[in-house]
Amino acid sequence: MKTLSLFVAVIFSILSFNTAFAQSSKTETIKVWGNCGMCKSTIEKAAKKAGAKKADWNEDTKELKVTYAVNKTSSEKIQQSIANSGYDTQDFTAVQSAYDNLHNCCKYDRKADATEATAAVYACPMKCEKDKTYDKPGKCPVCGMDLKQKKDNHAENHQ
């Protein structure tokens, strides 16, 4: 009887762990601008560098299907990594210098105001420090939340 109850407890523990693990991953689709196979490789590598488990960019639809562990990274961190490599996403605009470093075949058509955005600006989403901004992503020194890129400094015009 003790063996049976121990066996049931072990099976229950394994099933509980698998369920908890499955709930901690998320798959979503992110719009990312680019042109070619070289873009695909760079975009997918940037997503994985930011913690994505899987990344698959479709050249025709300009959509990146990404799967990541929510306790390790976020859509924002993945998009920021992609923008840092030179590609505009639905929520982040690559700085001009990163875009300029792309190979000629990778230089996609950008909207006029996207090329004017030369530096990203970040702020706490809770506005702990009112209007204080930062030039790099990171954590709010007051509440510890991830700083978010301000909307007025990235391209919403791609939508």
PyMOL commands that set and color helices and strands:
alter all, ss='L'
color gray80, all
select helices_A, chain A and resi 2-23+37-49+75-84+96-100+104-106+112-116+151-153
alter helices_A, ss='H'
color red, helices_A
select strands_A, chain A and resi 25-31+52-58+63-69+122-123+148-149
alter strands_A, ss='S'
color yellow, strands_A
deselect
rebuild
show_as cartoon
